[in-house]
Amino acid sequence: MEVEFDVKMESGILYDYMMHHTFSSLSGLLGAVVGALLLIAFYADRQVIFLVAGLIILIYQPWTLFLKSKQQMLNNPAFKKPLHYKLTEEGIEVSQDGEVQNQKWEDMHKAVSTNSSIVVYTTPVNACIFPKKDLGENKYKVIEMISTHMPPRKVKIRS
């Protein structure tokens, strides 16, 4: 079985991926918890410094990720044109402008889903991002291919 589709990256999709990647890490979660605790401390103690610090911590990371996603969209030539993906029995093939790269299933780090994408990590920090809107009818075939070829412990995809 093979599944083929094209992906046109957008800053909103990239932002969604960056938010998920950041806040599913220990440092991202700790930052959110510290920010929330500072807001709780403000409500308990009415010290404005707690409010200011909590808001800065909770707003800074999402805002910088938003700006970074916009900047990457402008500066990364790969995002200017659609990427063509082919999921095969061997792995994931991505092509653009005659260049082809292959990644074997056994080399994949993990697969997750966000609100708007299915993400297959090729390394702990690099990923193939499949926007659900670009997958259309292929969404369930893509999920099936990933689930069939990657160990269950590496797949955390919600439909």
C-alpha positions as CSV (number, residue, x, y, z in Angstrom):
1,M,0.0,0.0,0.0
2,E,1.2,3.5,-0.8
3,V,-0.3,6.9,0.1
4,E,0.6,10.1,-1.8
5,F,-0.3,13.7,-1.0
6,D,1.0,17.2,-1.3
7,V,1.5,19.6,1.6
8,K,1.6,23.3,1.4
9,M,3.1,24.6,4.7
10,E,1.5,27.6,6.3
11,S,2.6,29.6,9.3
12,G,-0.4,28.6,11.4
13,I,0.4,24.9,10.8
14,L,4.0,25.5,11.7
15,Y,3.0,27.4,14.9
16,D,0.7,24.6,15.9
17,Y,3.6,22.1,15.5
18,M,6.0,24.4,17.5
19,M,3.5,24.9,20.3
20,H,2.9,21.1,20.6
21,H,6.6,20.4,20.4
22,T,7.5,23.0,23.1
23,F,4.7,22.3,25.6
24,S,5.0,18.5,25.4
25,S,8.6,18.8,26.6
26,L,9.6,19.0,30.2
27,S,11.0,22.6,30.0
28,G,7.8,23.8,28.2
29,L,5.6,22.2,30.8
30,L,7.7,23.6,33.7
31,G,7.5,27.1,32.2
32,A,3.7,26.9,32.0
33,V,3.5,25.5,35.6
34,V,5.8,28.3,37.0
35,G,3.7,30.9,35.1
36,A,0.5,29.5,36.5
37,L,1.9,29.3,40.0
38,L,2.9,33.0,39.8
39,L,-0.6,33.9,38.9
40,I,-2.0,31.9,41.8
41,A,0.5,33.6,44.1
42,F,-0.8,37.0,42.8
43,Y,-4.4,36.1,43.6
44,A,-3.3,34.9,47.1
45,D,-0.9,37.7,47.9
46,R,-2.0,40.6,45.6
47,Q,1.7,41.3,44.8
48,V,1.8,42.9,41.3
49,I,5.2,41.4,40.7
50,F,3.7,37.9,40.7
51,L,1.1,39.0,38.1
52,V,3.7,40.6,35.9
53,A,6.1,37.7,36.1
54,G,3.4,35.1,35.5
55,L,2.0,36.9,32.5
56,I,5.4,37.4,31.0
57,I,6.3,33.7,31.4
58,L,2.9,32.5,30.0
59,I,2.8,34.9,27.1
60,Y,6.5,35.1,26.1
61,Q,6.9,31.5,24.8
62,P,3.8,31.4,22.6
63,W,4.5,34.9,21.3
64,T,8.1,34.0,20.3
65,L,7.0,30.8,18.7
66,F,4.4,32.7,16.7
67,L,7.1,35.1,15.5
68,K,9.5,32.2,14.8
69,S,6.9,30.4,12.7
70,K,6.3,33.6,10.6
71,Q,10.0,34.0,10.2
72,Q,10.6,30.4,9.1
73,M,7.8,30.7,6.6
74,L,9.5,33.7,5.0
75,N,13.1,32.4,5.2
76,N,12.8,28.7,4.4
77,P,12.7,28.1,0.6
78,A,11.3,24.6,1.2
79,F,8.1,26.1,2.5
80,K,7.5,28.3,-0.6
81,K,6.3,25.4,-2.7
82,P,4.3,22.3,-1.9
83,L,6.1,19.2,-0.7
84,H,5.1,15.9,-2.2
85,Y,5.0,13.0,0.2
86,K,4.8,9.3,-0.5
87,L,4.3,6.8,2.3
88,T,5.5,3.4,1.2
89,E,6.2,0.0,2.9
90,E,9.8,1.1,3.3
91,G,9.3,4.6,4.7
92,I,8.5,8.2,3.9
93,E,9.6,9.8,0.7
94,V,9.5,13.6,0.3
95,S,10.2,15.4,-2.9
96,Q,10.3,18.9,-4.2
97,D,11.7,20.3,-7.4
98,G,13.2,17.0,-8.5
99,E,15.0,16.4,-5.2
100,V,14.0,13.3,-3.3
101,Q,14.7,12.3,0.3
102,N,13.8,9.0,2.0
103,Q,13.4,8.1,5.6
104,K,13.0,4.5,6.7
105,W,10.2,3.6,9.1
106,E,12.6,2.0,11.6
107,D,14.6,5.3,11.8
108,M,11.5,7.3,12.8
109,H,11.6,8.7,16.3
110,K,7.8,9.0,17.1
111,A,4.5,10.0,15.6
112,V,1.9,12.4,17.2
113,S,-1.1,14.4,16.3
114,T,-1.9,18.0,17.1
115,N,-5.2,19.8,16.5
116,S,-4.3,20.5,12.9
117,S,-1.6,18.0,11.9
118,I,-0.1,14.6,12.0
119,V,3.6,14.8,12.9
120,V,6.2,12.2,12.3
121,Y,9.5,12.9,14.0
122,T,12.5,11.9,12.0
123,T,14.8,12.9,14.8
124,P,14.0,14.2,18.3
125,V,13.7,17.7,16.9
126,N,13.0,17.4,13.1
127,A,9.7,16.2,11.7
128,C,7.5,15.7,8.7
129,I,4.3,17.7,9.3
130,F,1.2,16.6,7.6
131,P,-1.6,19.2,7.9
132,K,-4.9,17.3,8.3
133,K,-6.6,19.8,5.8
134,D,-4.0,18.7,3.1
135,L,-4.6,15.0,3.8
136,G,-8.3,15.1,3.1
137,E,-9.5,11.5,2.5
138,N,-6.0,10.2,2.9
139,K,-5.9,11.1,6.6
140,Y,-7.0,7.6,7.8
141,K,-4.7,5.9,5.3
142,V,-1.8,7.9,6.6
143,I,-2.6,7.0,10.2
144,E,-2.9,3.4,9.2
145,M,0.5,3.4,7.4
146,I,2.2,5.1,10.4
147,S,0.5,2.7,12.9
148,T,1.3,-0.4,10.8
149,H,5.0,0.5,10.3
150,M,6.0,2.0,13.6
151,P,6.0,0.4,17.0
152,P,2.8,1.2,19.1
153,R,4.9,2.8,21.8
154,K,6.1,5.4,19.3
155,V,2.7,6.3,18.0
156,K,0.4,8.8,19.8
157,I,-2.1,9.8,17.2
158,R,-5.7,10.8,17.9
159,S,-8.0,11.0,14.9
